[in-house]
Amino acid sequence: MVHERIGIPWSEIRLERSPRGKPYLAASLKVGPDSIPEPPSWSFNLSHQGDYTVLAAEQGMQVGVDIMKVTMPGSSSVPEFFRIMTRQFTAYEWSVIQSSSLEHQQLAAFYRHWALKESFIKAIGTGLGFNLQRVEFHLSPEPLSQKCALRQTKMLLDEEEEDNWVFEESLLDADHHVAVALGPADNRLHPSPPPPPASFMLLSFSDLIASASPLTEEDPACWDSFEMKAEAPQRQRETRASE
């Protein structure tokens, strides 16, 4: 994205972290004559879970993205899992999450709310120290779709609706929900309206590296070290179950 959309050569791409730890693009954009104002900087964010890694980016706005896969809790029942997570949602949000009599639908609503909260936290770059009960989401009445992103969901921050923030929600497939938070940049007094909703483009690993060039020489020892790592416990359990 940085190379193809922004036009920065691979060798000049430089990432740094904000004081709060959020990565950002540090390479300067190419600008024209001095009379032309510098264009707004790009913000980006990444998330991965389940079968996908997602990237969202926008110019002149704060961006956060989170993907969640609807899955059963690994070590507890759904009621016990919800009890452990009680403090992460408001009473209103819990009423929405638990409104269905089916556990799978309750989990889908839970992960949808969680993705929304994570997308906002990642956009502002505060980390997990943020009190998640300060934000409350009122979901769009329309069902989520793989065809287009919905923008009707609203956020309340400290019980006040935040009109400057937009949340795009979509499905990558039946089990993977994505939320993208778009908010005004800290240094812009008059934020621009967000662009029209966009769908995610599915890319393979080969697509991602098709135009890439190595920044450093290859070190075979890195791959050898990676191969020696143990499989994740969940992957090991799935492998045993299939034998």
Summary of the structure (lengths in Angstrom):
residues: 243
radius of gyration: 20.2
end to end distance: 41.0
largest distance: 68.1
contacts: 583
relative contact order: 0.14
helix: 30%
strand: 24%
